[in-house]
Amino acid sequence: MNRLLSTISLTKRAGKLLMGFDQVKDAVLKGEAEIVLTASDLSEKSRKGMDLICEAENIESFTLPISMDEFAYEIGKRTGIIAVTDPGLAGKLRTMLSRETEK
């Protein structure tokens, strides 16, 4: 999980991370988001809303074993929804997430 948080932090420093429901929704609808990640303690209503948008636009969405407070510590903003706009970084996160689920 530390590598996952480090990669998310790197994505923010690279300027390829979007945060918050509205900003992520706009990026998904415009085709700018490569992957959407949600916090484990995000409200069910927000999670379902984002999942529907991602499904309609064929964007992968993952719920992480990371809380909004952990996001806040790593990226400087307490949020439950983030999107990665860089294909390379999104691919790296996908690989990490697939390894996590295989364990």
N, C-alpha and C positions, 0 to 999 in steps of 0.2 A: 504494500500500500504506500510505503514511502516513495518508491519510484514513481508511482502513479501521481502522487501529489507534487513531486519534483517536476514531472513532465508538464503538469498543469501550470505550475509556477513559471516554467520556462516558456510555455505558450503565451502567458500573459506578458512576460518581459519582451517577447518577440512581437507583441502587438497583434496577435492572432486569436485572442480570446474575447468573446462577447459574454456579457453577464446580465442576468435579469430576464424575466419572462418576455417583456415587450421587445427588447433588443434582439433576443434570440428568435422570437417568432418572426420578426421582420426579416432577419437573415435567412431563416429557413424558407420563407415565402419567396424571397428574391433569389434563392439558389446559392447563397453565399456560404451557408453552414455546411461543413463536412460531417460533423458528428455533434450530437447533443448529449450532454451529461447532466444528470439530476442528482441532488443530494438525497441521502437515505431518509432524512426527516422532512422532506418537502411535503406539503399538503397533498392529499389525494386528489383534490379538485385541480390543482395546478399540474400535477403529474399527468392526469388523464387528458387535460386540455393540450398539453405539450405533446403527449404521445399521439393524439389524434392528428395534430398538425404535422408531426414528423412522418406519420404513416401516409398521410395524404400526399406529401411531397417526396416520399421514398428516401428519407434521411434516417440513419440509424440513431437510436436513442437508448442510452444505458442508465440504469440507476446504480450509483456507486455506493460502496460501503463507507461513505464519507458524509459527515454531517455539515450543515450550513456553517457551524462555528469553525470547523476544520477548513472549509473553503475560505472563510474570512481570514483565518490565520495565514494561509498560503497566498491568497491573491489580494488581500486588503479590502475585500468587500463581502459582507454577509449576504449571500445569495444562494438560492437552491437550484438554479438553472444556469448552465453555461454552454457555450457552443465554441467549437474550434473551427476556424476558417482556413487553416493551412492543411492541404492534403497530406503532406509528409508527417506532420505532427499528429494528425487525426489517425493515420495509419499506425503510427507507433502506439498510440493509446488503444486502438482496436486490438493490436497484438498483445499488449499487456492485459487487457480485459479478458481476452480469450484464454490466456494462461491462467488468470485468476479463477475463471469458471471451470477450468479443467482440474483444478486441485481438489 
